Amino acid sequence: MNSSIITLVQAPFVKGKGRTERLNSNLIVLFDFPDRHAISHLLSQVSIDKEEAKRAYDIYNTETKKRGGCLIVDLTSHRDGHLERKFRGTHL
């Protein structure tokens, strides 16, 4: 049986919601959020290294400047090494 659980939060770090929950997610969708430090910290947790985290943050900044734009973090594709599949905007 397949099922999906969607959790909507207004902040990337919510009391009682830990790092394990974020890392056990398949997808994280990040919209524009005023606390850039928290976004940067979250991206560093789901990235392989500092360079990847920086590239992801740059994509986040570019995508969230667009109307209705967001960053989609695909945590299921991190093993194939393609940044474009792991961190992408709303375009397919």
Buried (B, 14 or more C-beta within 10 A) or exposed (E): EEEEEEEEEEEBBEEEEEEEEBEEBEEBEBEBBEEEEEBBEBBBEBBEEEEBBBBBBEBBEEBBEEEEBBBBBBBEBBEEEEBEEBBBBEEE
